[in-house]
């Protein structure tokens, strides 16, 4: 299966690979891969040092095979890594009406999936149509908020769905994300979990969006439903954040408008024969991607190594799996495939977090590796 953008010939891709000696930032054009480490040792450095639209030079290391997502056609020692390294991993939540409704359901069900369908039906009657058509922070949003408070239907999730301030949180530590083809984790003590396919903006240290990739913000709905203060345990676990396969850089062939109109497709296949296919369109997002970026990077907060920003998910799978009325939850062994034609495919298989390959290469290990390879001296200082 081709896991790269449909228009690969027109795409400029930035990523990371390990050819056996450690991570390399690489650029892909027309299927040819170039090693950028002589110019910059990390993808964060590449984006900070090269201005948008500037040609970045490197030595060619080979041609990638669109059908070989494990070794890229570069040899048995080659490994595709998540395309970000020193960037902070941020996420925006409740940016689609559907996900807003589902967060309210989790809250009212106190994490009990068996209550979800009854609450979902009631909420759809009460606020479903209104929520999808309201601009956050507007006078109409304030009027709806006042009405919902008056009848006892208000929620903290509706505050970030239609209020002036977006929900923004840190999804995962620097360097903890997994890439395309690697296992993705759910906690063994969660009974209600789902993938959250998203488009992810990649920004440089000046807060400028420089490209986009695909992401899976794995979520434990029962944990967050019990209390929003458990968001960290619901979101940040071993292998719970996937990014990839590459960052598609913005240029004349791919712009922010392509992000705004992107379509995502989600395919989940279980070892039990279960299958789920859904489609989500970013045209339904409630806040413009640039507004979300401005709520992350501003005079109150800086990110010198840059950051990535999950834009929120248009998906909230509710298809019954284990029993009628219980909705969807992941099983170990599920294959999760997220596809967008201009960004490619991000595919991962679900494991329990404790069984995922150990995260061992943090910032210190990366710096030691780069120093050993002579990539931190001279022009890299």
ZALUMRO-626185 format. One record per atom (N, C-alpha, C): residue in three letters; x, y, z. Coordinates in steps of 0.001 Angstrom, whole numbers, plus 500000, padded with zeros to 6 digits. Layout:
! ZALUMRO-626185
AlaXYZ...
END
This chain:
! ZALUMRO-626185
Unk500840498798500000Unk500000500000500000Unk500876501253500000Unk500591502195499120Unk501324503451499084Unk500924504305500281Unk501877504664501133Unk501598505405502361Unk502038506861502264Unk502463507279501062Unk502922508640500834Unk501838509461500135Unk501982510792500074Unk500961511624499422Unk500683511186497988Unk499430511330497572Unk499056510956496212Unk499845511748495171Unk500142513004495490Unk500892513856494565Unk502350513971495017Unk502972512822495245Unk504346512789495749Unk505288513615494873Unk505048513636493593Unk505932514366492673Unk505950515861492966Unk504871516378493582Unk504784517808493860Unk505084518146495316Unk505284517132496142Unk505416517335497583Unk506871517497498004Unk507084518381498990Unk508373518482499676Unk508154517997501098Unk508817516902501461Unk508580516233502729Unk509808516326503614Unk509579516583504898Unk510641516619505897Unk510363515526506914Unk511378514756507262Unk511175513676508218Unk512461513289508913Unk512394512149509575Unk513549511624510303Unk513657510132510025Unk514853509681509786Unk515109508257509626Unk516347507896510428Unk516469506631510743Unk517675506094511363Unk518213505027510417Unk519394505273509876Unk520009504321508953Unk520963503379509672Unk520880503370511018Unk521678502445511804Unk522579503100512820Unk522815504429512652Unk523742505113513554Unk523079506188514395Unk521797506431514162Unk521089507465514905Unk520201508278513996Unk519367509143514564Unk518393509902513775Unk519054510887512812Unk518461510981511621Unk518882511950510615Unk517659512736510161Unk517751514076510076Unk516684514816509396Unk516861514638507893Unk515779514349507215Unk515868514093505780Unk514792514882505043Unk515100515178503777Unk514154515836502887Unk513852514873501749Unk512578514808501357Unk512174513932500256Unk511559514772499153Unk512132514626497949Unk511565515260496752Unk511556514229495629Unk510384514054495008Unk510254513099493900Unk510779511710494274Unk510569511320495534Unk510998510003495972Unk512463509893496298Unk513242510954496097Unk514659510964496433Unk514836511536497829Unk515638510868498649Unk515819511265500039Unk517212511863500229Unk517245513024500933Unk518492513740501149Unk518753513893502650Unk519967513616503072Unk520405513748504451Unk520735515215504726Unk520030515834505693Unk520223517245506005Unk521120517472507215Unk521678516414507797Unk522374516546509067Unk523617517423508991Unk524217517585507800Unk525375518465507679Unk524974519933507812Unk523684520221507598Unk523167521580507726Unk522517521813509075Unk521772520828509544Unk521047520927510811Unk520850519520511362Unk521125519302512663Unk521071517948513207Unk519669517455513564Unk518665518354513600Unk517306517965513966Unk516311518632513022Unk515101518107512970Unk514084518763512133Unk513700520119512721Unk513781520262514056Unk513519521572514658Unk514524522590514152Unk515796522199514056Unk516821523102513530Unk516594523411512059Unk516199522415511282Unk515933522648509861Unk514906523761509698Unk513810523680510455Unk512737524661510311Unk513134526019510873Unk513972526043511890Unk514400527323512459Unk515456528022511612Unk516263527253510890Unk517369527849510139Unk517022528176508694Unk516091527456508123Unk515722527681506725Unk514418528467506668Unk514433529571505943Unk513223530357505767Unk512245529620504858Unk510947529879504998Unk509971529226504124Unk510312529440502649Unk510269528357501892Unk510540528433500465Unk512005528375500093Unk512890528364501097Unk514323528311500822Unk514740526876500517Unk515565526696499505Unk516061525364499173Unk517003524878500271Unk516833523641500681Unk517694523033501702Unk518507521933501035Unk519834522011501180Unk520707521072500479Unk521109519920501393Unk521404518790500771Unk521882517631501512Unk522372516567500559Unk523048515576501100Unk523544514467500288Unk522444513440500076Unk522292512964498866Unk521281511957498584Unk521678510627499208Unk520721510016499917Unk520988508717500551Unk520218507588499880Unk519407507903498880Unk518706506858498157Unk517311507275497757Unk516619506345497155Unk515226506557496764Unk514326505724497659Unk513246506325498133Unk512353505588499016Unk511354504785498193Unk510933503683498761Unk509969502792498123Unk508597503075498731Unk507634503601497957Unk506317503917498510Unk505607502719499124Unk505985501508498734Unk505323500313499260Unk506054499694500441Unk507179500300500867Unk507982499741501952Unk508033500745503095Unk507056500643504005Unk506965501600505105Unk507898501254506261Unk508555500100506204Unk509427499722507326Unk510864500178507088Unk511450499795505958Unk512843500166505689Unk512956501244504620Unk511832501680504030Unk511789502742503034Unk512517502373501743Unk512929501104501631Unk513730500715500492Unk515185501116500626Unk515609501529501837Unk516965502023502059Unk517859500997502738Unk517370499768502903Unk518193498745503539Unk517586498278504849Unk517978497109505296Unk517373496487506472Unk517599497266507759Unk518653498083507808Unk518929498823509039Unk518130500118509127Unk517452500495508058Unk516733501766508023Unk515430501678508812Unk515138502725509558Unk513899502813510329Unk513307504204510149Unk512021504260509833Unk511327505538509763Unk510940505966511174Unk511290507190511549Unk510997507731512870Unk509890508774512765Unk509262509141513890Unk508321510263513832Unk509051511496513325Unk508390512367512571Unk509093513442511883Unk509480514640512741Unk509125514643514016Unk509499515762514895Unk510452515263515963Unk511229516189516524Unk512168515795517580Unk512096516760518764Unk512687517945518673Unk512742518843519821Unk511503519717519968Unk510577519640519030Unk509363520442519106Unk508470519968520262Unk507845520932520942Unk506853520605521975Unk505599520062521295Unk504976519062521889Unk503805518424521281Unk502542518936521975Unk501848519851521313Unk500642520471521850Unk499409519956521103Unk498259520113521725Unk497011519675521100Unk495878520617521474Unk495004520857520513Unk493769521602520750Unk492620520602520817Unk491736520794521774Unk490614519866521941Unk489286520551521698Unk488276519742521445Unk486892520191521326Unk486762521276520258Unk487358521028519098Unk487296521999518008Unk486293521616516925Unk485574520520517131Unk484506520101516229Unk483252519860517066Unk482077520191516505Unk480835520027517251Unk480653518580517712Unk481027517634516835Unk480826516228517200Unk481671515839518410Unk482937516280518409Unk483780515931519543Unk483336516658520802Unk482790517870520657Unk482285518590521822Unk481145517815522485Unk480229517323521651Unk479118516536522183Unk479634515300522910Unk480618514632522323Unk481133513405522937Unk481853513676524255Unk482536514830524361Unk483178515165525639Unk482122515400526723Unk481025516066526364Unk479948516281527333Unk479344514940527748Unk479208514028526782Unk478679512687527093Unk479577511979528089Unk480893512017527858Unk481831511382528794Unk481663511958530194Unk481551513280530257Unk481427513958531548Unk480164513507532275Unk479055513463531561Unk477780513133532225Unk477652511644532507Unk478320510826531705Unk478288509382531944Unk479300508961533002Unk480131509901533456Unk481190509619534443Unk482077508474533971Unk482295508423532641Unk483176507406532096Unk482541506058531869Unk481228505933532081Unk480525504659531905Unk479943504597530495Unk480557503782529627Unk480149503731528221Unk478706503272528050Unk478175502501528993Unk476822501968528851Unk475754503062528901Unk476101504231529431Unk475136505326529530Unk475213506289528350Unk476195506085527487Unk476507507084526476Unk475378507309525478Unk474760506247524967Unk473795506408523891Unk472572507205524341Unk472086506944525549Unk470918507689526044Unk471252509176526181Unk472421509482526717Unk472830510879526877Unk473054511522525516Unk473628510779524581Unk473897511300523241Unk472595511743522559Unk471566510908522667Unk470285511226522042Unk469683512492522639Unk469741512615523953Unk469181513787524617Unk469943515059524251Unk471257514983524202Unk472058516154523871Unk471873516581522426Unk471733515622521529Unk471530515953520120Unk470245516756519949Unk469225516389520703Unk467955517122520634Unk468114518533521197Unk468949518665522249Unk469037519941522958Unk469991520943522301Unk471175520501521899Unk472167521475521441Unk472882521090520152Unk472607519926519596Unk473380519446518447Unk473414520413517286Unk472252520835516805Unk472198521714515640Unk472777523083515958Unk472471523610517151Unk472975524924517534Unk474502524941517561Unk475090523936518158Unk476532523914518380Unk477304523916517069Unk476816523192516082Unk477541523067514821Unk477562524361514028Unk476665525288514322Unk476546526501513512Unk476986527770514233Unk477586527617515408Unk477940528795516198Unk479438529052516142Unk479814530317515926Unk481212530694515922Unk481675530939517354Unk482744530276517790Unk483216530454519167Unk483503531926519479Unk483085532339520676Unk483347533698521128Unk482388534745520613Unk481421534352519789Unk480488535314519195Unk479357535641520160Unk478562536654519792Unk477396537007520603Unk476404535850520649Unk476260535126519528Unk475351533977519505Unk475842532885520452Unk477151532719520541Unk477701531723521456Unk477403532103522897Unk477540533392523211Unk477258533843524567Unk475776533662524903Unk474909533886523922Unk473473533715524162Unk473143532247524429Unk473764531330523642Unk473531529908523869Unk474065529499525233Unk475235530003525603Unk475807529690526918Unk474858530113528030Unk474315531325527930Unk473399531818528973Unk472167530935529073Unk471634530515527924Unk470441529667527929Unk470741528302528536Unk471892527740528220Unk472240526420528745Unk472530526475530239Unk473144527553530696Unk473373527715532142Unk472035527790532859Unk471101528525532269Unk469794528726532907Unk469038527411533079Unk469163526506532082Unk468414525254532223Unk469278524108532750Unk470486524423533240Unk471319523415533880Unk472047522490532930Unk472226522910531673Unk472848522040530678Unk474286522427530343Unk474842523425531044Unk476177523913530691Unk477256522912531102Unk478400522973530420Unk479504522060530683Unk480815522779530439Unk481854522363531137Unk483184522927530909Unk483653522671529474Unk483185521590528857Unk483564521302527483Unk482893522249526502Unk481683522661526814Unk481020523644525961Unk481706525003526081Unk482289525285527239Unk483030526540527411Unk484160526654526390Unk484926525576526213Unk486035525640525251Unk485564525386523826Unk484372524820523671Unk483839524596522323Unk483337525881521694Unk482668526746522476Unk482073527942521888Unk482515529233522563Unk483309529134523630Unk483814530331524288Unk484998530925523538Unk485532532049524010Unk486627532715523297Unk487962531980523384Unk488151531172524426Unk489436530506524646Unk489363529033524276Unk490261528604523388Unk490312527197522996Unk490963526358524089Unk490635525074524088Unk491356524136524942Unk492682523800524262Unk493786524073524949Unk495115523719524446Unk495856523027525582Unk496418521868525297Unk497139521127526333Unk498380520492525729Unk499290520073526587Unk500487519373526137Unk500150517896526031Unk500215517377524818Unk499821515998524563Unk500849514995525076Unk502121515283524860Unk503152514293525163Unk504493514989525325Unk505443514363526035Unk506772514960526178Unk507527514998524856Unk508489515901524781Unk509377515979523627Unk510040514623523396Unk510044514181522140Unk510682512939521677Unk509936511660522059Unk508737511774522633Unk508032510558523072Unk507088509993522025Unk506838510728520931Unk505886510255519930Unk506419509024519202Unk505496508207518709Unk505851507082517849Unk505514507464516411Unk506127506749515462Unk505934507069514062Unk505089506060513329Unk505002506246512034Unk504267505339511157Unk504843503925511256Unk503937502958511432Unk504350501561511499Unk504734501073512878Unk504764501966513867Unk505126501572515222Unk503869501340516062Unk503959500527517141Unk502784500283517981Unk502297501561518659Unk500978501641518843Unk500386502760519579Unk499676502197520803Unk499734502934521923Unk499343502335523194Unk498044502828523800Unk497321501900524444Unk496211502209525346Unk496484501516526677Unk496032502101527750Unk496251501491529063Unk495378500245529230Unk495935499235529888Unk495205497985530094Unk494017498174531020Unk494037499203531872Unk492939499412532812Unk491870500350532273Unk491917500650530972Unk490862501445530344Unk489902500527529597Unk488611500776529773Unk487574499982529107Unk486863500762528004Unk487256502012527790Unk486572502855526805Unk487610503794526195Unk488156503403525057Unk489233504173524432Unk488963504324522943Unk489559505346522343Unk489450505474520893Unk490608506283520329Unk490866506059519039Unk491812506876518308Unk491174508223517995Unk492007509260517931Unk491554510576517506Unk492433511034516343Unk492033510714515102Unk492803511122513920Unk492744512639513742Unk493897513246513480Unk493944514692513369Unk494994515127512357Unk494771516301511771Unk495829516999511062Unk496624517781512100Unk497940517752511953Unk498832518357512938Unk499691519405512235Unk499597520651512698Unk500456521699512162Unk501828521637512822Unk502876521913512051Unk504241521951512569Unk504743523380512435Unk505107523995513570Unk505494525408513598Unk506946525556514027Unk507597526599513536Unk508983526841513906Unk509059527649515199Unk510262528033515592Unk510453528725516859Unk509922530138516894Unk509472530653515748Unk508833531968515705Unk507318531848515613Unk506808530633515784Unk505375530413515773Unk504762530357514392Unk505592530213513360Unk505070530194511988Unk504767528772511552Unk503547528503511099Unk503247527166510561Unk504097526905509327Unk504838525787509345Unk505751525488508244Unk505337524256507454Unk504373523513507976Unk503918522322507292Unk502901521581508134Unk502538520394507678Unk501524519612508379Unk501845518129508243Unk501354517370509208Unk501487515925509182Unk500210515321509745Unk500169514005509862Unk499023513320510448Unk499347512912511870Unk498320512842512718Unk498527512439514098Unk497387511613514627Unk497698510797515626Unk496685510047516359Unk496851510381517833Unk495890511136518355Unk495862511535519764Unk495046510478520514Unk495694509365520841Unk494981508263521497Unk494386508751522820Unk493116508404523068Unk492398508945524214Unk491678507844524986Unk491688507966526312Unk490951507049527190Unk489696507773527660Unk488557507437527078Unk487336508183527331Unk486807507962528742Unk487031506775529297Unk486540506542530653Unk487333507348531669Unk488634507503531474Unk489442508288532413Unk489030509751532391Unk488975510351531184Unk488611511763531114Unk487170511979531548Unk486298511004531283Unk484905511142531672Unk484710511170533170Unk485569510465533903Unk485476510485535365Unk485813511851535924Unk486784512515535307Unk487153513869535725Unk488053514475534663Unk487773515724534288Unk488635516413533330Unk490040516595533879Unk490189516530535206Unk491512516651535805Unk492356515403535584Unk491754514354535038Unk492507513159534667Unk492958513208533207Unk492892514395532589Unk493269514524531184Unk494671513985530931Unk495608514265531834Unk496970513773531660Unk497032512262531571Unk496297511578532448Unk496293510113532405Unk495516509584531213Unk494546510340530747Unk493773509913529577Unk494567510068528290Unk495469511050528247Unk496127511427526998Unk497598511046526924Unk498326511149528027Unk499784511050527984Unk500245509750528627Unk500417508737527785Unk500869507418528231Unk501899506890527233Unk502556505815527586Unk503546505241526679Unk502927504986525308Unk503555505493524268Unk503168505247522874Unk501760505734522550Unk501257506722523291Unk499873507175523070Unk499762508287522039Unk500888508721521479Unk500887509798520495Unk501633509340519257Unk500967509320518120Unk501608508926516860Unk501608510107515898Unk502718510268515161Unk502869511341514190Unk503554510793512935Unk503124511273511763Unk503829510857510561Unk502902510710509353Unk503431510151508269Unk504795509625508183Unk505854510703508028Unk505523511803507298Unk506439512912507100Unk505692514211507348Unk506454515293507538Unk505888516643507512Unk505851517091506059Unk504684517465505593Unk504623518070504255Unk504787519572504416Unk505863520121503850Unk506158521531503998Unk505237522378503127Unk504872523540503665Unk504056524470502892Unk504883525077501760Unk504280525125500590Unk504900525723499407Unk503785526056498433Unk504138526343497195Unk503108526710496206Unk502126525570495942Unk502572524320496173Unk501727523157495881Unk500908522698497083Unk501214523247498272Unk500511522813499485Unk500496523976500460Unk499300524483500759Unk499159525681501582Unk498213525425502752Unk498057526455503583Unk497134526343504706Unk495706526080504237Unk495356526558503075Unk494006526281502552Unk493812524788502288Unk494894524077501943Unk494788522625501779Unk494536521939503119Unk495065522505504197Unk494756521994505535Unk493296522266505858Unk492841523475505587Unk491465523854505928Unk490429522986505220Unk490774522461504059Unk489812521675503275Unk490164520187503248Unk491077519773504112Unk491526518373504094Unk490412517426504516Unk490449516231503960Unk489572515134504367Unk490426514048505000Unk489983513549506139Unk490658512444506819Unk489792511199506714Unk490446510072506533Unk489736508794506543Unk490336507906507633Unk489463507275508392Unk489871506393509484Unk489402504976509181Unk490325504040509235Unk490008502625509055Unk490586501867510244Unk489733501138510954Unk490167500301512075Unk489779498864511775Unk490738497962511870Unk490502496542511640Unk490980495772512864Unk490059495005513472Unk490399494238514653Unk490689492780514338Unk491415492134515215Unk491676490706515045Unk490422489881515276Unk489357490518515823Unk488078489851516053Unk487142489962514853Unk487622490533513740Unk486791490704512559Unk486069492038512515Unk486181492817513582Unk485539494130513612Unk486206495064512608Unk485409495885511935Unk485950496880511021Unk485139498162511135Unk485824499277511061Unk485183500584511143Unk485794501481510076Unk484940502155509320Unk485379503118508313Unk484625504416508531Unk485350505509508705Unk484711506807508858Unk485501507861508096Unk484836508958507816Unk485431510093507113Unk485158511358507903Unk486146512248507953Unk485975513523508627Unk486567514642507793Unk485884515787507768Unk486326516918506958Unk486717518090507853Unk487878518671507573Unk488314519804508380Unk487501521062508107Unk486702521066507068Unk485825522210506833Unk484830522393507977Unk484634521354508803Unk483690521444509918Unk484331521988511188Unk485614522339511148Unk486289522814512358Unk485692524149512796Unk485602524348514117Unk484942525540514637Unk485875526743514738Unk487172526509514782Unk488147527598514877Unk489156527449513741Unk489522528544513122Unk490499528483512043Unk491847528005512590Unk492581527194511821Unk493885526717512303Unk494823527838512742Unk494819528962512059Unk495706530063512454Unk495270530695513767Unk493977530695514054Unk493502531164515362Unk494012530229516462Unk493998528928516199Unk494501527981517193Unk495997528167517420Unk496747528402516343Unk498184528658516494Unk498408529889517363Unk497614530943517147Unk497770532177517916Unk497426531979519385Unk496610530980519691Unk496298530702521085Unk497395529865521756Unk498314529332520953Unk499456528592521501Unk500680529491521592Unk500994530173520505Unk502198531009520431Unk501784532469520424Unk502182533215521453Unk501779534602521603Unk502709535252522632Unk502514536517522963Unk503422537152523926Unk503482536458525288Unk502485535646525601Unk502477534953526891Unk503213533629526861Unk503535533102525667Unk504182531785525596Unk505007531668524331Unk506245531221524501Unk507149531021523381Unk507644529579523362Unk508038529115522182Unk508570527761522002Unk509802527859521093Unk510987528072521658Unk512171528335520823Unk512537527204519876Unk512193525972520211Unk512471524846519320Unk511277524529518423Unk510254525363518482Unk509060525114517701Unk508091524190518421Unk506968523946517789Unk505950523079518388Unk505107522476517281Unk504445521385517607Unk503421520831516733Unk502081521007517429Unk501040521152516651Unk499711521394517205Unk498683520491516542Unk498189519510517299Unk497039518724516872Unk495834519669516805Unk495129519670515678Unk494039520630515468Unk492701520161516012Unk492643518967516598Unk491372518426517058Unk490835517418516051Unk489948516575516524Unk489469515484515676Unk488008515638515276Unk487687515370514023Unk486285515325513604Unk485643513967513858Unk486391513043514487Unk485915511679514693Unk485554511436516157Unk484515510659516359Unk484161510151517684Unk483415508836517451Unk484127507733517209Unk483467506471516847Unk482484506016517920Unk481274505693517492Unk480246505234518428Unk479663503887518005Unk480201503301516953Unk479697502010516465Unk479870500931517530Unk478781500218517845Unk478859499169518866Unk479853498092518458Unk480616497645519443Unk481599496608519163Unk481394495369520026Unk481454495531521336Unk481411494365522221Unk479994493956522626Unk479083494936522697Unk477700494649523096Unk476829495811522665Unk475538495574522403Unk474641496657522019Unk474630497763523061Unk474719499003522582Unk474672500143523479Unk475987500495524137Unk477028499704523904Unk478315499959524557Unk479252500801523692Unk478900501020522430Unk479730501854521581Unk481056501214521222Unk482006502053520828Unk483307501572520360Unk484373501697521434Unk485234500705521501Unk486478500811522256Unk487537499982521546Unk488800500341521760Unk489883499610521113Unk490128498257521772Unk490606497305520957Unk491145496043521431Unk492616495985521055Unk493384495277521853Unk494775495021521482Unk494795494295520135Unk495675494714519257Unk495766494120517924Unk495072494914516849Unk494253495905517220Unk493592496739516211Unk494632497410515318Unk494373497381514031Unk495196498140513100Unk494457499429512775Unk495101500557513030Unk494493501876512844Unk495192502570511682Unk494409502941510671Unk494979503591509491Unk494290504941509299Unk495085506016509312Unk494595507375509108Unk495177507879507796Unk494312508337506892Unk494772508705505556Unk494219510065505149Unk495072510862504522Unk494651512084503851Unk495463512192502565Unk494821512475501468Unk495470512321500164Unk496731513157500011Unk496782514339500634Unk497948515210500455Unk499020514973501509Unk498716514161502534Unk499669513916503619Unk500126512467503715Unk499394511550503092Unk499769510146503123Unk498956509346504122Unk499588508318504686Unk498911507409505603Unk499763507190506851Unk499114507284507996Unk499727506966509287Unk499055505700509795Unk499831504641509941Unk499269503353510366Unk500007502836511593Unk499219502377512569Unk499778501841513812Unk498910500697514300Unk499512499810515086Unk498767498708515675Unk498691498899517186Unk497512498661517765Unk497260498942519174Unk497856497855520070Unk498556498312521105Unk499085497439522152Unk498766498079523499Unk498925497329524575Unk498846497952525889Unk500094498793526117Unk499914499944526766Unk501029500870526971Unk502232500189527606Unk501972499321528592Unk503073498667529295Unk503823497681528406Unk503194497275527296Unk503822496316526380Unk504474496989525178Unk504292498304525042Unk504899499011523917Unk506416499026524081Unk507144499080522981Unk508603499199523093Unk508978500357524003Unk509918500135524888Unk510278501143525886Unk510794502412525217Unk510357503552525718Unk510870504838525259Unk512197505081525978Unk513285505028525250Unk514604505115525862Unk515439506283525363Unk515078506879524234Unk515888507956523673Unk515219509290523945Unk515570509905525081Unk515090511231525403Unk516055512296524897Unk515912513513525394Unk516732514627524918Unk518210514378525197Unk518529513906526403Unk519926513660526746Unk520552512617525817Unk519837511517525573Unk520368510469524698Unk520559510992523280Unk519615511813522808Unk519750512377521467Unk520978513270521380Unk521177514128522383Unk522325515027522347Unk523645514250522378Unk523715513208523207Unk524926512383523247Unk525178511723521897Unk524096511238521259Unk524242510585519958Unk524725511578518901Unk524134512767518874Unk524538513772517894Unk525971514222518128Unk526360514335519408Unk527730514748519718Unk528719513674519265Unk528404512410519511Unk529292511327519113Unk529507511314517614Unk528483511681516866Unk528554511684515410Unk529111512997514848Unk529508513919515759Unk530105515164515332Unk529149516152514724Unk527879516077515114Unk526859516934514515Unk526496518153515355Unk527144518329516499Unk526821519447517362Unk527905520520517375Unk529024520324516692Unk530104521303516697Unk530043522219515516Unk530952523160515478Unk531079524052514328Unk529819524844514073Unk529290524703512864Unk528112525494512467Unk526863525079513199Unk526929523952513957Unk525737523483514673Unk525640524059516063Unk526627524836516506Unk526623525332517881Unk525604526447518048
END
